[in-house]
Amino acid sequence: MYSELKKSIQTVYQKTGIDVFLYSPEGKFLFSAAGEKLPPAPRAFSGALQDEALGATYFKVLHGGVEYVCAIKGTGTVERNYALFLSDAIENAAGKALNLPRSEFLRRILLGECSADDVQTYAIKYSVPESPCFALAISSDVKAGELISFLTQYAGGDADTAVAVAGSDCAFIKFINDDFEYQSSADFANFLARSLLEEVGVKVRIGVGCTVRHFDEIASSYRQANAALRMSGIFNSKGEVHTYREYVLIKMLEDLPEAKLGEYLSILLDGEAKELLKDDDMVNTAEVFLENNLNVSETSRNLYMHRNTLMYRLDKIERVMGLNLRNFSDAVTFRVITILYKLT
């Protein structure tokens, strides 16, 4: 429960060069920014205590209802004044999260800027249920304040929360309880996108993170939701709702060094095939074909394209790239190639 104290002590050391030693209320050494140690701290004292024998000045810091002991090296008037100043400075810095407005507190949690202790503090302070939950990353053309007011209408209880994250981008935290009537998180996101468009005329794009067991994992779900939203833009994915699972393969490839991506792409492509990938019409035809489960009739209907034209384009891809997209394994290879091409 003292991670925020450690952060504050590290900040003091970085800014002033003063190493503050942190002890438990019982006097057991816990931490110092420089990695040094001092002997156990005295247990009973008030204010600032100077120990000539140990060459240290001790003081107390209150955090989370617990009174910790701190120390700095040296004894004298200067060290005593430092101790009194540092006591207030460290307490105030470590307690900042407790005084944040709820929306800002949640925003920092989603962005991974809060410690596990902070997340627990938020959960206790706002009575967060012990239920599975998931995060949505939502982008629209309306201002964040307007979008949040709309999103709040679809909250199933006090725990469901909408918050502005950056610019006009927002997040929506949804808890799964006994009243959750949707088949999945994606089903809820589709309902949300459809309702916002039909009821208030707001068009949104939504990234859906994986469902996590407890709120303390919600930052992970939001990272996934935000990644899905970002990748849907990079790959011009159709539709308003995109789940992280759709892009796991892309994320796996994205995490590889760029040199390795280029190596794989050079193995799969030659010069003429690269030129074909620059033809947006050809690539779009192939991607729609994949989206329609390699069904020629569905693809020609969705593209408003004559069947013979579609077959000509598929044949050209096979002739140039050596991939018959009507074959599942070749279709998968083509998909990997297009991902590598866009990532590099």
Phi and psi in degrees as GROMACS dihedral restraints (atoms count N, CA, C in turn):
[ dihedral_restraints ]
;  ai    aj    ak    al  type     phi  dphi    fc
    3     4     5     6     1  -114.7    20    10
    4     5     6     7     1    21.6    20    10
    6     7     8     9     1   -63.1    20    10
    7     8     9    10     1   -36.3    20    10
    9    10    11    12     1   -67.3    20    10
   10    11    12    13     1   -34.3    20    10
   12    13    14    15     1   -63.1    20    10
   13    14    15    16     1   -41.1    20    10
   15    16    17    18     1   -61.7    20    10
   16    17    18    19     1   -42.7    20    10
   18    19    20    21     1   -61.0    20    10
   19    20    21    22     1   -42.5    20    10
   21    22    23    24     1   -65.1    20    10
   22    23    24    25     1   -40.8    20    10
   24    25    26    27     1   -66.2    20    10
   25    26    27    28     1   -39.5    20    10
   27    28    29    30     1   -63.0    20    10
   28    29    30    31     1   -39.3    20    10
   30    31    32    33     1   -64.4    20    10
   31    32    33    34     1   -42.3    20    10
   33    34    35    36     1   -59.5    20    10
   34    35    36    37     1   -43.9    20    10
   36    37    38    39     1   -65.6    20    10
   37    38    39    40     1   -42.0    20    10
   39    40    41    42     1   -65.5    20    10
   40    41    42    43     1   -36.0    20    10
   42    43    44    45     1   -89.0    20    10
   43    44    45    46     1   -28.8    20    10
   45    46    47    48     1  -120.7    20    10
   46    47    48    49     1   -18.1    20    10
   48    49    50    51     1    79.8    20    10
   49    50    51    52     1     2.0    20    10
   51    52    53    54     1   -86.5    20    10
   52    53    54    55     1   121.5    20    10
   54    55    56    57     1   -89.5    20    10
   55    56    57    58     1   118.8    20    10
   57    58    59    60     1  -101.2    20    10
   58    59    60    61     1   130.2    20    10
   60    61    62    63     1   -97.6    20    10
   61    62    63    64     1   129.7    20    10
   63    64    65    66     1  -106.2    20    10
   64    65    66    67     1   134.0    20    10
   66    67    68    69     1  -126.4    20    10
   67    68    69    70     1   156.6    20    10
   69    70    71    72     1   -71.9    20    10
   70    71    72    73     1   166.8    20    10
   72    73    74    75     1   -56.4    20    10
   73    74    75    76     1   -25.3    20    10
   75    76    77    78     1   -85.9    20    10
   76    77    78    79     1    -2.2    20    10
   78    79    80    81     1    95.4    20    10
   79    80    81    82     1     6.4    20    10
   81    82    83    84     1   -80.0    20    10
   82    83    84    85     1   131.9    20    10
   84    85    86    87     1   -65.1    20    10
   85    86    87    88     1   135.8    20    10
   87    88    89    90     1  -118.3    20    10
   88    89    90    91     1   -41.2    20    10
   90    91    92    93     1  -168.6    20    10
   91    92    93    94     1   149.2    20    10
   93    94    95    96     1  -148.3    20    10
   94    95    96    97     1   145.4    20    10
   96    97    98    99     1   -65.0    20    10
   97    98    99   100     1   -33.4    20    10
   99   100   101   102     1   -88.2    20    10
  100   101   102   103     1    -4.8    20    10
  102   103   104   105     1    83.4    20    10
  103   104   105   106     1     6.7    20    10
  105   106   107   108     1   -83.4    20    10
  106   107   108   109     1   172.8    20    10
  108   109   110   111     1  -134.2    20    10
  109   110   111   112     1   152.3    20    10
  111   112   113   114     1  -121.8    20    10
  112   113   114   115     1   160.3    20    10
  114   115   116   117     1   -60.0    20    10
  115   116   117   118     1   165.3    20    10
  117   118   119   120     1   -51.8    20    10
  118   119   120   121     1   145.7    20    10
  120   121   122   123     1   -83.0    20    10
  121   122   123   124     1   152.2    20    10
  123   124   125   126     1   -60.4    20    10
  124   125   126   127     1   147.4    20    10
  126   127   128   129     1   -86.9    20    10
  127   128   129   130     1   -40.8    20    10
  129   130   131   132     1  -113.7    20    10
  130   131   132   133     1   109.8    20    10
  132   133   134   135     1  -165.2    20    10
  133   134   135   136     1   165.1    20    10
  135   136   137   138     1  -132.3    20    10
  136   137   138   139     1   158.3    20    10
  138   139   140   141     1    66.8    20    10
  139   140   141   142     1  -133.1    20    10
  141   142   143   144     1  -114.5    20    10
  142   143   144   145     1   127.4    20    10
  144   145   146   147     1  -110.0    20    10
  145   146   147   148     1   127.6    20    10
  147   148   149   150     1  -108.6    20    10
  148   149   150   151     1   128.5    20    10
  150   151   152   153     1  -114.7    20    10
  151   152   153   154     1   105.2    20    10
  153   154   155   156     1   -62.4    20    10
  154   155   156   157     1   -39.0    20    10
  156   157   158   159     1   -63.9    20    10
  157   158   159   160     1   -40.7    20    10
  159   160   161   162     1   -87.8    20    10
  160   161   162   163     1   -13.3    20    10
  162   163   164   165     1    66.9    20    10
  163   164   165   166     1    39.9    20    10
  165   166   167   168     1  -142.6    20    10
  166   167   168   169     1   153.7    20    10
  168   169   170   171     1  -113.6    20    10
  169   170   171   172     1   126.6    20    10
  171   172   173   174     1  -107.2    20    10
  172   173   174   175     1   145.7    20    10
  174   175   176   177     1  -150.5    20    10
  175   176   177   178     1   168.4    20    10
  177   178   179   180     1  -114.7    20    10
  178   179   180   181     1   149.4    20    10
  180   181   182   183     1  -131.6    20    10
  181   182   183   184     1   127.2    20    10
  183   184   185   186     1   -93.1    20    10
  184   185   186   187     1   125.1    20    10
  186   187   188   189     1  -146.4    20    10
  187   188   189   190     1   125.3    20    10
  189   190   191   192     1    60.1    20    10
  190   191   192   193     1    32.3    20    10
  192   193   194   195     1    79.9    20    10
  193   194   195   196     1     3.0    20    10
  195   196   197   198     1  -114.6    20    10
  196   197   198   199     1   136.7    20    10
  198   199   200   201     1   -97.2    20    10
  199   200   201   202     1   104.7    20    10
  201   202   203   204     1   -89.6    20    10
  202   203   204   205     1   159.2    20    10
  204   205   206   207     1  -106.9    20    10
  205   206   207   208     1   137.0    20    10
  207   208   209   210     1  -125.5    20    10
  208   209   210   211     1   162.7    20    10
  210   211   212   213     1  -149.9    20    10
  211   212   213   214     1   151.8    20    10
  213   214   215   216     1  -129.0    20    10
  214   215   216   217     1   154.2    20    10
  216   217   218   219     1   -72.8    20    10
  217   218   219   220     1   146.0    20    10
  219   220   221   222     1   102.5    20    10
  220   221   222   223     1   155.5    20    10
  222   223   224   225     1  -134.8    20    10
  223   224   225   226     1   148.1    20    10
  225   226   227   228     1   141.2    20    10
  226   227   228   229     1  -179.2    20    10
  228   229   230   231     1   -64.8    20    10
  229   230   231   232     1   -41.8    20    10
  231   232   233   234     1   -62.0    20    10
  232   233   234   235     1   -46.8    20    10
  234   235   236   237     1   -64.9    20    10
  235   236   237   238     1   -38.0    20    10
  237   238   239   240     1   -62.9    20    10
  238   239   240   241     1   -43.0    20    10
  240   241   242   243     1   -65.7    20    10
  241   242   243   244     1   -40.5    20    10
  243   244   245   246     1   -57.5    20    10
  244   245   246   247     1   -45.5    20    10
  246   247   248   249     1   -60.2    20    10
  247   248   249   250     1   -45.1    20    10
  249   250   251   252     1   -65.3    20    10
  250   251   252   253     1   -39.7    20    10
  252   253   254   255     1   -67.3    20    10
  253   254   255   256     1   -46.8    20    10
  255   256   257   258     1   -65.0    20    10
  256   257   258   259     1   -32.7    20    10
  258   259   260   261     1   -57.6    20    10
  259   260   261   262     1   -48.8    20    10
  261   262   263   264     1   -69.6    20    10
  262   263   264   265     1   -41.4    20    10
  264   265   266   267     1   -64.2    20    10
  265   266   267   268     1   -44.6    20    10
  267   268   269   270     1   -68.9    20    10
  268   269   270   271     1   -41.0    20    10
  270   271   272   273     1   -59.9    20    10
  271   272   273   274     1   -46.3    20    10
  273   274   275   276     1   -66.3    20    10
  274   275   276   277     1   -42.5    20    10
  276   277   278   279     1   -66.1    20    10
  277   278   279   280     1   -42.7    20    10
  279   280   281   282     1   -70.9    20    10
  280   281   282   283     1   -24.8    20    10
  282   283   284   285     1   -96.0    20    10
  283   284   285   286     1     6.8    20    10
  285   286   287   288     1   -57.7    20    10
  286   287   288   289     1   -44.0    20    10
  288   289   290   291     1   -59.0    20    10
  289   290   291   292     1   -32.9    20    10
  291   292   293   294     1   -66.9    20    10
  292   293   294   295     1   -25.5    20    10
  294   295   296   297     1  -101.8    20    10
  295   296   297   298     1     4.1    20    10
  297   298   299   300     1   -71.9    20    10
  298   299   300   301     1   148.1    20    10
  300   301   302   303     1   -61.2    20    10
  301   302   303   304     1   153.2    20    10
  303   304   305   306     1   -56.3    20    10
  304   305   306   307     1   -43.8    20    10
  306   307   308   309     1   -64.0    20    10
  307   308   309   310     1   -41.7    20    10
  309   310   311   312     1   -70.2    20    10
  310   311   312   313     1   -38.3    20    10
  312   313   314   315     1   -58.9    20    10
  313   314   315   316     1   -48.1    20    10
  315   316   317   318     1   -66.3    20    10
  316   317   318   319     1   -39.4    20    10
  318   319   320   321     1   -58.5    20    10
  319   320   321   322     1   -43.9    20    10
  321   322   323   324     1   -67.0    20    10
  322   323   324   325     1   -35.8    20    10
  324   325   326   327     1   -62.9    20    10
  325   326   327   328     1   -46.3    20    10
  327   328   329   330     1   -63.5    20    10
  328   329   330   331     1   -33.9    20    10
  330   331   332   333     1   -84.9    20    10
  331   332   333   334     1     2.5    20    10
  333   334   335   336     1    75.1    20    10
  334   335   336   337     1    22.3    20    10
  336   337   338   339     1   -93.4    20    10
  337   338   339   340     1     1.4    20    10
  339   340   341   342     1  -114.8    20    10
  340   341   342   343     1   149.1    20    10
  342   343   344   345     1   -78.8    20    10
  343   344   345   346     1   170.1    20    10
  345   346   347   348     1   -60.5    20    10
  346   347   348   349     1   -35.0    20    10
  348   349   350   351     1   -64.6    20    10
  349   350   351   352     1   -40.6    20    10
  351   352   353   354     1   -63.0    20    10
  352   353   354   355     1   -43.0    20    10
  354   355   356   357     1   -61.7    20    10
  355   356   357   358     1   -40.7    20    10
  357   358   359   360     1   -65.4    20    10
  358   359   360   361     1   -38.9    20    10
  360   361   362   363     1   -61.3    20    10
  361   362   363   364     1   -45.1    20    10
  363   364   365   366     1   -59.7    20    10
  364   365   366   367     1   -46.1    20    10
  366   367   368   369     1   -60.7    20    10
  367   368   369   370     1   -40.0    20    10
  369   370   371   372     1   -71.7    20    10
  370   371   372   373     1   -45.5    20    10
  372   373   374   375     1   -62.1    20    10
  373   374   375   376     1   -37.4    20    10
  375   376   377   378     1  -110.8    20    10
  376   377   378   379     1    19.7    20    10
  378   379   380   381     1    50.7    20    10
  379   380   381   382     1    50.4    20    10
  381   382   383   384     1   -70.1    20    10
  382   383   384   385     1   129.3    20    10
  384   385   386   387     1   -70.8    20    10
  385   386   387   388     1   156.3    20    10
  387   388   389   390     1   -86.0    20    10
  388   389   390   391     1    60.5    20    10
  390   391   392   393     1  -124.3    20    10
  391   392   393   394     1   155.2    20    10
  393   394   395   396     1   -59.8    20    10
  394   395   396   397     1   152.3    20    10
  396   397   398   399     1  -153.0    20    10
  397   398   399   400     1   167.9    20    10
  399   400   401   402     1  -147.9    20    10
  400   401   402   403     1   161.4    20    10
  402   403   404   405     1  -113.8    20    10
  403   404   405   406     1   144.3    20    10
  405   406   407   408     1  -114.7    20    10
  406   407   408   409     1   136.2    20    10
  408   409   410   411     1  -102.7    20    10
  409   410   411   412     1   123.4    20    10
  411   412   413   414     1  -124.3    20    10
  412   413   414   415     1   130.6    20    10
  414   415   416   417     1  -123.5    20    10
  415   416   417   418     1   139.8    20    10
  417   418   419   420     1  -154.7    20    10
  418   419   420   421     1   176.1    20    10
  420   421   422   423     1   -90.5    20    10
  421   422   423   424     1    -6.9    20    10
  423   424   425   426     1   -88.4    20    10
  424   425   426   427     1   163.6    20    10
  426   427   428   429     1   -66.5    20    10
  427   428   429   430     1   150.6    20    10
  429   430   431   432     1   -57.5    20    10
  430   431   432   433     1   -40.8    20    10
  432   433   434   435     1   -60.7    20    10
  433   434   435   436     1   -42.2    20    10
  435   436   437   438     1   -65.3    20    10
  436   437   438   439     1   -45.2    20    10
  438   439   440   441     1   -62.8    20    10
  439   440   441   442     1   -39.8    20    10
  441   442   443   444     1   -63.5    20    10
  442   443   444   445     1   -40.8    20    10
  444   445   446   447     1   -63.4    20    10
  445   446   447   448     1   -34.5    20    10
  447   448   449   450     1   -71.1    20    10
  448   449   450   451     1   -44.6    20    10
  450   451   452   453     1   -63.3    20    10
  451   452   453   454     1   -34.6    20    10
  453   454   455   456     1   -59.5    20    10
  454   455   456   457     1   -27.2    20    10
  456   457   458   459     1   -65.2    20    10
  457   458   459   460     1   -20.6    20    10
  459   460   461   462     1  -103.7    20    10
  460   461   462   463     1    12.5    20    10
  462   463   464   465     1   -74.8    20    10
  463   464   465   466     1   135.2    20    10
  465   466   467   468     1   -86.6    20    10
  466   467   468   469     1    -4.4    20    10
  468   469   470   471     1   178.7    20    10
  469   470   471   472     1  -175.8    20    10
  471   472   473   474     1   -65.1    20    10
  472   473   474   475     1   -27.0    20    10
  474   475   476   477     1   -73.4    20    10
  475   476   477   478     1   -35.1    20    10
  477   478   479   480     1   -64.3    20    10
  478   479   480   481     1   127.4    20    10
  480   481   482   483     1  -139.4    20    10
  481   482   483   484     1   137.2    20    10
  483   484   485   486     1  -108.3    20    10
  484   485   486   487     1   139.8    20    10
  486   487   488   489     1  -147.8    20    10
  487   488   489   490     1   142.6    20    10
  489   490   491   492     1   -74.4    20    10
  490   491   492   493     1   135.8    20    10
  492   493   494   495     1  -107.9    20    10
  493   494   495   496     1   -53.1    20    10
  495   496   497   498     1  -158.1    20    10
  496   497   498   499     1   128.1    20    10
  498   499   500   501     1    59.2    20    10
  499   500   501   502     1  -126.4    20    10
  501   502   503   504     1   -94.6    20    10
  502   503   504   505     1     0.6    20    10
  504   505   506   507     1   -79.3    20    10
  505   506   507   508     1   137.3    20    10
  507   508   509   510     1  -127.5    20    10
  508   509   510   511     1   165.4    20    10
  510   511   512   513     1  -124.9    20    10
  511   512   513   514     1   150.3    20    10
  513   514   515   516     1  -130.6    20    10
  514   515   516   517     1   123.1    20    10
  516   517   518   519     1  -101.2    20    10
  517   518   519   520     1   122.4    20    10
  519   520   521   522     1  -120.1    20    10
  520   521   522   523     1   129.2    20    10
  522   523   524   525     1   -98.5    20    10
  523   524   525   526     1   142.4    20    10
  525   526   527   528     1   -99.4    20    10
  526   527   528   529     1   108.1    20    10
  528   529   530   531     1  -120.3    20    10
  529   530   531   532     1  -168.5    20    10
  531   532   533   534     1   -63.8    20    10
  532   533   534   535     1   -22.2    20    10
  534   535   536   537     1   -91.1    20    10
  535   536   537   538     1     1.1    20    10
  537   538   539   540     1   -70.7    20    10
  538   539   540   541     1   113.1    20    10
  540   541   542   543     1  -103.5    20    10
  541   542   543   544     1    13.0    20    10
  543   544   545   546     1  -104.4    20    10
  544   545   546   547     1   153.1    20    10
  546   547   548   549     1   -70.8    20    10
  547   548   549   550     1   -28.7    20    10
  549   550   551   552     1  -161.4    20    10
  550   551   552   553     1   173.8    20    10
  552   553   554   555     1   -63.5    20    10
  553   554   555   556     1   -37.1    20    10
  555   556   557   558     1   -66.0    20    10
  556   557   558   559     1   -36.5    20    10
  558   559   560   561     1   -62.6    20    10
  559   560   561   562     1   -42.7    20    10
  561   562   563   564     1   -64.4    20    10
  562   563   564   565     1   -42.1    20    10
  564   565   566   567     1   -62.8    20    10
  565   566   567   568     1   -39.9    20    10
  567   568   569   570     1   -64.5    20    10
  568   569   570   571     1   -41.1    20    10
  570   571   572   573     1   -60.5    20    10
  571   572   573   574     1   -43.5    20    10
  573   574   575   576     1   -63.5    20    10
  574   575   576   577     1   -47.0    20    10
  576   577   578   579     1   -62.3    20    10
  577   578   579   580     1   -43.3    20    10
  579   580   581   582     1   -66.0    20    10
  580   581   582   583     1   -42.7    20    10
  582   583   584   585     1   -66.5    20    10
  583   584   585   586     1   -42.3    20    10
  585   586   587   588     1   -62.4    20    10
  586   587   588   589     1   -38.4    20    10
  588   589   590   591     1   -70.8    20    10
  589   590   591   592     1   -44.1    20    10
  591   592   593   594     1   -75.4    20    10
  592   593   594   595     1   -36.8    20    10
  594   595   596   597     1   -92.4    20    10
  595   596   597   598     1   -35.6    20    10
  597   598   599   600     1  -125.6    20    10
  598   599   600   601     1     2.5    20    10
  600   601   602   603     1    70.8    20    10
  601   602   603   604     1    24.7    20    10
  603   604   605   606     1  -104.5    20    10
  604   605   606   607     1   121.8    20    10
  606   607   608   609     1   -94.0    20    10
  607   608   609   610     1   128.6    20    10
  609   610   611   612     1  -126.8    20    10
  610   611   612   613     1   159.3    20    10
  612   613   614   615     1  -116.3    20    10
  613   614   615   616     1   135.7    20    10
  615   616   617   618     1  -128.6    20    10
  616   617   618   619     1   131.1    20    10
  618   619   620   621     1  -102.5    20    10
  619   620   621   622     1   136.9    20    10
  621   622   623   624     1  -113.9    20    10
  622   623   624   625     1   121.5    20    10
  624   625   626   627     1   -85.5    20    10
  625   626   627   628     1   164.3    20    10
  627   628   629   630     1   -69.6    20    10
  628   629   630   631     1   151.0    20    10
  630   631   632   633     1   -72.7    20    10
  631   632   633   634     1   132.3    20    10
  633   634   635   636     1  -111.1    20    10
  634   635   636   637     1   158.1    20    10
  636   637   638   639     1   -73.2    20    10
  637   638   639   640     1   -35.4    20    10
  639   640   641   642     1  -138.0    20    10
  640   641   642   643     1   160.9    20    10
  642   643   644   645     1   -61.0    20    10
  643   644   645   646     1   -28.4    20    10
  645   646   647   648     1   -66.3    20    10
  646   647   648   649     1    -7.7    20    10
  648   649   650   651     1  -105.8    20    10
  649   650   651   652     1     8.7    20    10
  651   652   653   654     1   -64.8    20    10
  652   653   654   655     1   -29.5    20    10
  654   655   656   657     1   -61.8    20    10
  655   656   657   658     1   -36.0    20    10
  657   658   659   660     1   -64.8    20    10
  658   659   660   661     1   -43.3    20    10
  660   661   662   663     1   -63.1    20    10
  661   662   663   664     1   -39.1    20    10
  663   664   665   666     1   -68.7    20    10
  664   665   666   667     1   -39.3    20    10
  666   667   668   669     1   -58.2    20    10
  667   668   669   670     1   -41.0    20    10
  669   670   671   672     1   -66.1    20    10
  670   671   672   673     1   -44.2    20    10
  672   673   674   675     1   -61.5    20    10
  673   674   675   676     1   -42.4    20    10
  675   676   677   678     1   -67.5    20    10
  676   677   678   679     1   -37.6    20    10
  678   679   680   681     1   -64.8    20    10
  679   680   681   682     1   -41.0    20    10
  681   682   683   684     1   -62.9    20    10
  682   683   684   685     1   -41.4    20    10
  684   685   686   687     1   -65.4    20    10
  685   686   687   688     1   -43.1    20    10
  687   688   689   690     1   -64.7    20    10
  688   689   690   691     1   -45.6    20    10
  690   691   692   693     1   -69.1    20    10
  691   692   693   694     1   -31.9    20    10
  693   694   695   696     1   -63.3    20    10
  694   695   696   697     1   -30.8    20    10
  696   697   698   699     1   -74.5    20    10
  697   698   699   700     1   -43.1    20    10
  699   700   701   702     1   -61.3    20    10
  700   701   702   703     1   -39.9    20    10
  702   703   704   705     1   -99.5    20    10
  703   704   705   706     1    12.2    20    10
  705   706   707   708     1    49.1    20    10
  706   707   708   709     1    43.6    20    10
  708   709   710   711     1   -67.4    20    10
  709   710   711   712     1   139.8    20    10
  711   712   713   714     1   -80.1    20    10
  712   713   714   715     1   154.5    20    10
  714   715   716   717     1    94.8    20    10
  715   716   717   718     1   168.1    20    10
  717   718   719   720     1   -99.3    20    10
  718   719   720   721     1   -21.2    20    10
  720   721   722   723     1  -118.4    20    10
  721   722   723   724     1   131.6    20    10
  723   724   725   726     1  -138.9    20    10
  724   725   726   727     1   130.8    20    10
  726   727   728   729     1   -96.4    20    10
  727   728   729   730     1   155.5    20    10
  729   730   731   732     1   -61.5    20    10
  730   731   732   733     1   -34.1    20    10
  732   733   734   735     1   -61.3    20    10
  733   734   735   736     1   -29.4    20    10
  735   736   737   738     1   -61.4    20    10
  736   737   738   739     1   -26.9    20    10
  738   739   740   741     1  -114.6    20    10
  739   740   741   742     1    14.9    20    10
  741   742   743   744     1   -60.4    20    10
  742   743   744   745     1   -43.3    20    10
  744   745   746   747     1   -60.5    20    10
  745   746   747   748     1   -44.2    20    10
  747   748   749   750     1   -62.1    20    10
  748   749   750   751     1   -43.8    20    10
  750   751   752   753     1   -63.7    20    10
  751   752   753   754     1   -38.8    20    10
  753   754   755   756     1   -61.5    20    10
  754   755   756   757     1   -43.9    20    10
  756   757   758   759     1   -70.6    20    10
  757   758   759   760     1   -36.5    20    10
  759   760   761   762     1   -62.9    20    10
  760   761   762   763     1   -31.2    20    10
  762   763   764   765     1   -76.0    20    10
  763   764   765   766     1   -10.1    20    10
  765   766   767   768     1   -78.3    20    10
  766   767   768   769     1   151.9    20    10
  768   769   770   771     1   -58.5    20    10
  769   770   771   772     1   146.1    20    10
  771   772   773   774     1   -60.9    20    10
  772   773   774   775     1   -34.4    20    10
  774   775   776   777     1   -62.7    20    10
  775   776   777   778     1   -38.4    20    10
  777   778   779   780     1   -69.0    20    10
  778   779   780   781     1   -38.6    20    10
  780   781   782   783     1   -60.6    20    10
  781   782   783   784     1   -44.9    20    10
  783   784   785   786     1   -62.5    20    10
  784   785   786   787     1   -36.3    20    10
  786   787   788   789     1   -64.2    20    10
  787   788   789   790     1   -45.8    20    10
  789   790   791   792     1   -62.9    20    10
  790   791   792   793     1   -41.7    20    10
  792   793   794   795     1   -64.7    20    10
  793   794   795   796     1   -39.4    20    10
  795   796   797   798     1   -65.6    20    10
  796   797   798   799     1   -29.7    20    10
  798   799   800   801     1   -69.7    20    10
  799   800   801   802     1   -37.8    20    10
  801   802   803   804     1   -87.9    20    10
  802   803   804   805     1   -19.0    20    10
  804   805   806   807     1  -126.0    20    10
  805   806   807   808     1   145.3    20    10
  807   808   809   810     1  -113.3    20    10
  808   809   810   811     1  -175.7    20    10
  810   811   812   813     1   -59.4    20    10
  811   812   813   814     1   -46.2    20    10
  813   814   815   816     1   -66.6    20    10
  814   815   816   817     1   -37.2    20    10
  816   817   818   819     1   -66.0    20    10
  817   818   819   820     1   -36.2    20    10
  819   820   821   822     1   -62.4    20    10
  820   821   822   823     1   -38.8    20    10
  822   823   824   825     1   -64.0    20    10
  823   824   825   826     1   -36.6    20    10
  825   826   827   828     1   -64.1    20    10
  826   827   828   829     1   -36.3    20    10
  828   829   830   831     1   -68.2    20    10
  829   830   831   832     1   -16.2    20    10
  831   832   833   834     1   -82.6    20    10
  832   833   834   835     1    -9.6    20    10
  834   835   836   837     1   -87.0    20    10
  835   836   837   838     1   101.8    20    10
  837   838   839   840     1   -59.8    20    10
  838   839   840   841     1   -37.5    20    10
  840   841   842   843     1   -64.4    20    10
  841   842   843   844     1   -42.6    20    10
  843   844   845   846     1   -66.0    20    10
  844   845   846   847     1   -45.6    20    10
  846   847   848   849     1   -65.6    20    10
  847   848   849   850     1   -42.2    20    10
  849   850   851   852     1   -62.9    20    10
  850   851   852   853     1   -40.5    20    10
  852   853   854   855     1   -59.8    20    10
  853   854   855   856     1   -45.4    20    10
  855   856   857   858     1   -64.1    20    10
  856   857   858   859     1   -41.9    20    10
  858   859   860   861     1   -68.2    20    10
  859   860   861   862     1   -38.5    20    10
  861   862   863   864     1   -66.3    20    10
  862   863   864   865     1   -36.9    20    10
  864   865   866   867     1   -60.4    20    10
  865   866   867   868     1   -42.4    20    10
  867   868   869   870     1   -66.5    20    10
  868   869   870   871     1   -41.9    20    10
  870   871   872   873     1   -64.1    20    10
  871   872   873   874     1   -26.4    20    10
  873   874   875   876     1   -97.0    20    10
  874   875   876   877     1    26.7    20    10
  876   877   878   879     1    57.0    20    10
  877   878   879   880     1    38.4    20    10
  879   880   881   882     1    62.3    20    10
  880   881   882   883     1    29.6    20    10
  882   883   884   885     1   -97.6    20    10
  883   884   885   886     1   114.6    20    10
  885   886   887   888     1   -64.4    20    10
  886   887   888   889     1   -45.2    20    10
  888   889   890   891     1   -63.4    20    10
  889   890   891   892     1   -46.1    20    10
  891   892   893   894     1   -63.2    20    10
  892   893   894   895     1   -41.7    20    10
  894   895   896   897     1   -65.3    20    10
  895   896   897   898     1   -46.3    20    10
  897   898   899   900     1   -63.3    20    10
  898   899   900   901     1   -35.5    20    10
  900   901   902   903     1   -68.2    20    10
  901   902   903   904     1   -44.5    20    10
  903   904   905   906     1   -69.6    20    10
  904   905   906   907     1   -29.4    20    10
  906   907   908   909     1   -91.6    20    10
  907   908   909   910     1    -3.0    20    10
  909   910   911   912     1    53.9    20    10
  910   911   912   913     1    44.1    20    10
  912   913   914   915     1  -120.7    20    10
  913   914   915   916     1   138.7    20    10
  915   916   917   918     1   -62.7    20    10
  916   917   918   919     1   142.6    20    10
  918   919   920   921     1   -55.8    20    10
  919   920   921   922     1   -39.9    20    10
  921   922   923   924     1   -64.8    20    10
  922   923   924   925     1   -35.9    20    10
  924   925   926   927     1   -65.8    20    10
  925   926   927   928     1   -42.7    20    10
  927   928   929   930     1   -60.9    20    10
  928   929   930   931     1   -45.9    20    10
  930   931   932   933     1   -63.4    20    10
  931   932   933   934     1   -37.1    20    10
  933   934   935   936     1   -61.2    20    10
  934   935   936   937     1   -44.2    20    10
  936   937   938   939     1   -68.0    20    10
  937   938   939   940     1   -40.4    20    10
  939   940   941   942     1   -63.9    20    10
  940   941   942   943     1   -39.3    20    10
  942   943   944   945     1   -65.9    20    10
  943   944   945   946     1   -37.3    20    10
  945   946   947   948     1   -66.2    20    10
  946   947   948   949     1   -41.3    20    10
  948   949   950   951     1   -60.3    20    10
  949   950   951   952     1   -41.0    20    10
  951   952   953   954     1   -65.5    20    10
  952   953   954   955     1   -39.9    20    10
  954   955   956   957     1   -68.2    20    10
  955   956   957   958     1   -41.2    20    10
  957   958   959   960     1   -81.8    20    10
  958   959   960   961     1   -41.2    20    10
  960   961   962   963     1  -103.4    20    10
  961   962   963   964     1   -11.1    20    10
  963   964   965   966     1    73.6    20    10
  964   965   966   967     1    22.6    20    10
  966   967   968   969     1  -121.8    20    10
  967   968   969   970     1   120.1    20    10
  969   970   971   972     1   -90.8    20    10
  970   971   972   973     1   102.7    20    10
  972   973   974   975     1   -67.8    20    10
  973   974   975   976     1   -10.3    20    10
  975   976   977   978     1   -79.2    20    10
  976   977   978   979     1    -7.3    20    10
  978   979   980   981     1  -100.5    20    10
  979   980   981   982     1   129.7    20    10
  981   982   983   984     1   -58.6    20    10
  982   983   984   985     1   -46.2    20    10
  984   985   986   987     1   -64.3    20    10
  985   986   987   988     1   -37.9    20    10
  987   988   989   990     1   -68.5    20    10
  988   989   990   991     1   -35.5    20    10
  990   991   992   993     1   -63.1    20    10
  991   992   993   994     1   -41.0    20    10
  993   994   995   996     1   -63.7    20    10
  994   995   996   997     1   -43.7    20    10
  996   997   998   999     1   -60.9    20    10
  997   998   999  1000     1   -42.4    20    10
  999  1000  1001  1002     1   -60.8    20    10
 1000  1001  1002  1003     1   -41.9    20    10
 1002  1003  1004  1005     1   -61.8    20    10
 1003  1004  1005  1006     1   -42.8    20    10
 1005  1006  1007  1008     1   -63.2    20    10
 1006  1007  1008  1009     1   -40.8    20    10
 1008  1009  1010  1011     1   -61.3    20    10
 1009  1010  1011  1012     1   -46.7    20    10
 1011  1012  1013  1014     1   -64.2    20    10
 1012  1013  1014  1015     1   -35.4    20    10
 1014  1015  1016  1017     1   -64.6    20    10
 1015  1016  1017  1018     1   -49.4    20    10
 1017  1018  1019  1020     1   -58.8    20    10
 1018  1019  1020  1021     1   -41.3    20    10
 1020  1021  1022  1023     1   -62.7    20    10
 1021  1022  1023  1024     1   -43.0    20    10
 1023  1024  1025  1026     1   -73.5    20    10
 1024  1025  1026  1027     1   -33.8    20    10
 1026  1027  1028  1029     1   -71.5    20    10
 1027  1028  1029  1030     1   -28.2    20    10
